[in-house]
């Protein structure tokens, strides 16, 4: 009888040889990292471009979804606020448009894992529903027992499948490899065939040799075949240590503490600016007509310069994250004078994008659905931050202010725009379910999910 240790060594070596024969190269790169290669044929370049665009759109949607989830969690909502401020700061520093979507790859990764896992649990949920119905009708029937066994089996298989997909990289296609594997294997085998290359060379080779090379370019099987990826990692890596390091590095690269501190400082500085106008507008609800009128007048008058400057003050702060930037209004006004048209245009768009969102606060909705409304607040608020950053960045590139005869009229028009928004903002307390307290839920300048008092 052979030594068990020797048998285990032989089986391990055989498994490693099988894995090596499967051509297990490095894992496929992220679609966002694949450059457009000029050596490819134009159909493949178009397909690659569409793939990258779909990946970016999915990453942006995933970012909005994750930010909306965090925006409704107390304390953690400061991370969302800090992220939006950082987007405006990136634009103000003159960074590329892509840099303003910080963490989009990681959001796409998380979004793919969440979407894949959510879709995979539906079979278990359906079977569980049938089992519960059978339990109500006859708990001791054979159908009930069979459904219970099926529920346990499907649940275990789903958990194992999700775990394997996450261990192997968590890409969305890994969650559905049993469905696409037959077609992918067939295409892969055809592309590796020498007969296929000869036929293509005869038919389309004279038109485009690059197209023949692209069609016959069989990617490594580890780009899409989950069992092959899992075998490679099982026999060549320490799965626990590698997974732990990957998760730790992933969380570290999210920079959540930095966004949290940026959001905390931004909230404090913003509250310092909004304290007087908000309290005055809230004081206009006093039972004494004289006091109410005085508070309303002071609140509106103070709100005009505050609402006109605060978006750019927040952006000025986000450029370096120093709290004292909130108390440098003269510097912000100097930036305003260097690019008055850009500031006026961005102010108009920022306040315009904020107006439709007040309609979402008319009727109170259950707390479990508030996060879905936050999706719209993030989707509208994120561009507003970028617009403000664009205006500040445009002004920072100029050394001298615009001539006074052009600057003063443009700056003058900022006052009626801000005044109109201040009046509308005050009147929204009559349609919001929180009444006067809604004045503290200023989604334009404060936390992007205006339900933190609900």
Secondary structure by P-SEA (a helix, b strand, c coil): cccaaaaaaaaaaaaaaaaaaacccccccccccccccccccaaaaaaaaaaaaaaaaaaaaaaaaaaaaaaaccccaaaaaaaaaaaaaaaaacccccccccaaaaaaaaaaaaaaaaaaaaaaaaaaaaaaaaaaaccccaaaaaaaaaaaaaaaaaaaaaaaaaaacccccccccccaaaaaaaaaaaaacaaaaaaaaaccccccaaaaaaaacccccccccaaaaaaaaaaccaaaaaaaaaaaaaaaacaaaaaaaaaaaaaaaaaaaaaaaaaaaaacccccaaaaaaaaaaaaaaaaaaaacaaaaaaaaaccccccccccaaaaaaaaaacaaaaaaaaaaaaaaaaaaaaaacccccccaaaaaaaaaaaaaaaaaaaaaaaaaaaaaccccccaaaaaaaaaaaaaaaaaaaaaaaaccccccccccccccccccccccccccc
